[in-house]
Amino acid sequence: MEAPLIVGVDGSGPSLTAVDWAVDEAARRHLPLRLVYASLWERYEGVVPTGGTDRPSEQVMAEHVVASALERARRRDPEVKASTDILPEDAVSALVDAGDTASALVIGSRGRGGLKGLLLGSVSLAVAARARCPVLVVRGDGPGVTGAHERILLGAGGPDSAAEAVRFAFQEAETRGCVLDVVRAWRTPLPTAGRAVAPPENPPLGYEERAAALLEELLSAAAADHPAVRVRRATVEGPAHRVLVDRSAAADLVIVGARRGTGQLGLQLGRTAHALLHHARCPVAVVPQRA
């Protein structure tokens, strides 16, 4: 049996949007869906009346949240096999651990405990930064969330962080039958103050040409494995995080890689992934690359 698509639920509006998006994704990929609620009971003790039972009020809330999410998933697509799980654990740790047996994790941009106006919730950020499987954060405007653009955007990073993201992007584009736009950003280094450097007799490839060569190197194997995928390559001068945030406005999903160092703790996200998680106009996939 294939590993399920796991979606974190907590009853918030962004969580319900993530459920809808995850159901559609599970249907496209023919995957089972697992709806997971995770929280330390004592954190919200007393929020919901127990109704005369001996069960903690947070457990009563959790059961209501997953039951509502399951009903919503079944209404959206009865053909998707969906199950639920309630984990009395810290949400970040529970979802990161659950991701070890998942095809991918899907989460909303904010949870019910988030501050109004916050661009990205702390749980969403931490899961995206620590999970060992792809994490899809459902955010952005209507067309991007509903897949109206029929276009996926891949930010091509370096060889140490991009290989898994490239494979994921090609598989996603093939499943959706849509165009895959791959962008490699490049910049000309600023001259060092007070130092004049003579040009070499046989200058190396220019910065844009290097970016194009790296792009071809990164894509060649995946393009051969997925010949039906329509790929549009672009090299763009400018900071990668700004280029991709701007282009996310015309995409249904933007994908970036993230390098995971062995044994490292804390947030493991580069500037580009961090910016996209906060500002992208469509859902964001962070695909980890093992060191």
C-alpha positions in Angstrom: 0.0 0.0 0.0 1.3 3.4 -0.9 2.2 5.8 1.9 -0.7 8.2 2.6 -0.9 11.9 2.1 -1.1 13.3 5.7 -2.9 16.6 6.4 -2.7 18.4 9.7 -6.1 19.6 10.9 -7.1 21.8 13.8 -10.5 23.3 12.8 -9.2 26.6 11.6 -10.1 28.2 8.3 -6.6 27.6 6.7 -6.8 24.0 8.0 -10.1 23.4 6.2 -8.7 24.9 3.0 -5.7 22.5 3.4 -8.2 19.6 3.7 -9.9 20.5 0.4 -6.5 20.9 -1.3 -5.2 17.6 0.1 -8.3 15.7 -1.0 -7.8 16.9 -4.6 -4.1 16.1 -4.4 -4.8 12.6 -3.0 -7.3 12.0 -5.8 -4.8 13.0 -8.5 -2.1 10.8 -7.1 -4.4 7.9 -6.1 -3.3 8.1 -2.5 -5.1 7.4 0.8 -5.6 10.5 3.0 -4.9 10.6 6.7 -6.3 13.5 8.7 -4.2 14.2 11.8 -5.0 16.3 14.8 -2.1 16.8 17.3 -2.0 18.8 20.5 -1.0 18.6 24.1 -4.3 18.2 25.9 -3.5 20.5 28.8 -2.7 23.4 26.6 -6.4 24.0 25.8 -8.0 22.4 28.8 -11.3 23.9 29.6 -11.9 25.5 26.1 -14.7 23.1 25.3 -17.2 21.8 27.9 -17.0 18.1 28.6 -20.8 17.6 28.6 -20.7 15.6 31.7 -18.1 13.1 30.5 -14.7 12.3 32.1 -12.8 13.0 28.9 -10.6 16.0 28.7 -12.2 18.9 27.0 -9.4 19.1 24.4 -10.1 15.5 23.5 -13.7 16.3 22.9 -12.6 19.2 20.7 -10.1 17.0 18.9 -12.8 14.4 18.1 -15.1 17.1 16.8 -12.3 18.5 14.6 -11.3 15.3 13.0 -14.9 14.2 12.5 -15.8 17.5 10.8 -12.6 17.2 8.6 -13.5 13.7 7.6 -17.0 14.6 6.7 -15.7 17.5 4.6 -13.2 15.3 2.8 -15.8 12.7 2.0 -18.2 15.4 0.7 -15.4 16.7 -1.6 -14.5 13.4 -3.0 -16.1 10.1 -1.8 -13.7 8.1 -3.8 -10.7 9.1 -1.7 -10.0 6.8 1.2 -9.7 8.9 4.3 -8.9 8.1 7.9 -8.3 10.1 11.0 -5.9 10.1 13.9 -5.7 12.0 17.2 -2.2 12.4 18.7 -1.9 13.9 22.2 1.5 15.3 21.4 3.1 18.6 20.4 1.8 19.4 17.0 5.2 20.0 15.3 6.9 16.9 16.7 3.8 14.8 15.9 3.5 15.9 12.3 7.3 15.7 11.6 7.3 12.2 12.9 4.2 11.3 11.0 5.8 12.5 7.9 8.3 9.6 8.1 5.6 7.3 6.8 3.9 9.7 4.5 4.1 10.5 0.8 3.9 14.2 1.9 2.5 16.4 4.6 -0.1 19.0 3.8 -0.7 21.9 6.3 -2.5 25.2 6.3 -0.7 28.5 6.5 -1.9 29.2 10.0 -3.6 27.4 12.8 -6.4 28.3 15.2 -4.0 29.6 17.7 -2.2 32.0 15.3 -2.3 35.8 15.6 -4.7 37.6 13.3 -2.7 39.0 10.3 0.2 36.7 10.8 1.6 35.6 7.4 2.6 32.1 8.5 1.9 30.2 11.6 4.8 28.9 13.8 3.6 25.3 13.4 3.5 25.5 9.6 7.0 27.1 9.5 8.5 24.6 11.9 7.1 21.6 10.1 8.2 22.9 6.7 11.7 23.4 8.2 12.1 20.1 9.9 10.1 17.4 8.1 12.0 14.7 6.3 9.3 14.3 3.6 7.9 16.9 1.2 5.7 19.5 3.0 3.0 21.4 1.1 1.8 24.6 2.8 -1.5 25.7 1.4 -1.5 29.4 1.0 -2.1 32.1 -1.6 -5.0 33.5 -3.6 -8.0 31.7 -5.1 -6.7 30.9 -8.6 -3.5 29.5 -7.2 -5.2 27.4 -4.6 -7.8 26.0 -7.0 -5.2 25.2 -9.7 -6.6 27.6 -12.3 -3.3 28.5 -13.8 -2.4 24.9 -14.9 1.3 25.8 -14.2 3.8 24.6 -11.7 6.9 26.7 -10.8 10.2 25.1 -9.7 12.9 27.2 -8.2 16.1 25.4 -9.2 18.7 25.7 -6.5 22.1 24.2 -6.3 23.0 20.5 -6.7 23.2 20.0 -2.9 19.5 21.0 -2.4 17.7 20.6 -5.7 17.7 16.9 -6.9 14.7 15.7 -4.9 12.8 18.9 -5.6 13.4 18.4 -9.4 12.0 14.8 -9.2 9.0 15.9 -7.2 8.3 18.8 -9.6 8.3 16.5 -12.7 6.1 13.9 -11.0 3.6 16.6 -9.9 3.5 18.2 -13.4 3.0 14.8 -15.0 0.2 14.0 -12.6 -1.5 17.3 -13.2 -0.8 17.3 -17.0 0.4 20.9 -16.7 3.3 23.0 -17.7 6.5 23.0 -15.5 8.3 26.3 -15.4 11.8 26.0 -14.1 13.6 29.1 -13.0 17.3 29.6 -12.1 18.1 33.0 -10.7 21.6 34.5 -11.1 23.4 37.6 -10.0 26.5 39.4 -11.0 28.7 39.9 -8.0 29.4 43.5 -7.0 33.0 44.7 -7.5 35.1 44.8 -4.4 35.8 48.3 -3.3 39.4 49.5 -4.0 40.3 46.4 -6.0 40.7 46.3 -9.8 40.7 42.9 -11.3 42.1 42.4 -14.8 39.9 40.2 -17.0 41.4 36.8 -17.8 42.7 36.0 -21.3 40.2 33.2 -21.6 37.2 34.3 -19.6 34.9 31.5 -18.2 31.2 31.3 -19.1 29.2 34.3 -18.0 27.0 34.2 -15.0 23.8 33.7 -17.1 25.4 31.0 -19.2 26.5 29.2 -16.0 23.0 29.4 -14.7 21.7 27.9 -17.9 24.3 25.1 -17.9 23.4 24.2 -14.3 19.7 24.2 -15.2 20.3 21.7 -18.0 22.5 19.5 -15.7 19.8 19.5 -13.0 16.9 18.7 -15.3 18.4 16.2 -17.8 17.7 13.0 -15.9 14.2 13.9 -14.8 13.3 15.3 -18.2 14.3 11.9 -19.8 12.2 10.0 -17.2 9.2 12.2 -17.8 9.2 13.0 -21.6 5.5 14.0 -21.6 6.1 16.9 -19.3 6.2 20.3 -21.0 9.2 22.2 -19.5 9.9 25.9 -19.9 13.4 26.9 -18.7 14.3 30.4 -17.7 17.4 32.1 -16.2 16.6 35.4 -14.5 18.9 38.0 -13.1 17.9 39.0 -9.5 17.5 37.6 -6.0 15.9 34.1 -6.2 13.4 34.8 -3.4 12.1 37.9 -5.1 12.0 36.3 -8.6 10.0 33.3 -7.3 7.6 35.2 -5.1 6.8 37.5 -8.1 6.2 34.5 -10.4 4.2 32.6 -7.9 1.3 34.9 -8.8 0.8 32.9 -12.0 1.4 29.4 -10.6 -0.7 26.7 -8.8 2.3 25.4 -6.8 5.8 26.6 -6.3 8.5 24.0 -5.4 11.8 24.5 -3.7 14.4 22.2 -2.2 15.8 22.4 1.3 19.0 20.9 2.5 18.7 18.8 5.6 21.9 18.3 7.5 22.4 15.1 9.4 21.8 15.5 13.1 21.0 19.2 12.8 18.3 20.7 14.9 16.3 23.9 14.5 15.0 25.6 11.4 16.7 24.3 8.2 15.4 26.7 5.6 17.2 28.9 3.2 16.2 32.5 2.5 14.2 31.6 -0.7 12.1 28.9 1.0 11.5 31.2 4.0 10.3 34.0 1.7 8.0 31.8 -0.3 6.4 30.4 2.8 5.5 33.9 4.0 4.8 35.7 0.7 4.0 33.3 -2.2 0.7 33.8 -4.0 0.1 30.0 -4.3 0.7 26.8 -2.3 4.4 26.1 -1.6 6.1 22.7 -1.6 9.4 22.4 0.4 11.2 19.2 -0.6 14.0 18.1 1.6 17.4 17.0 0.3 19.4 14.8 2.6 23.0 15.8 3.1 
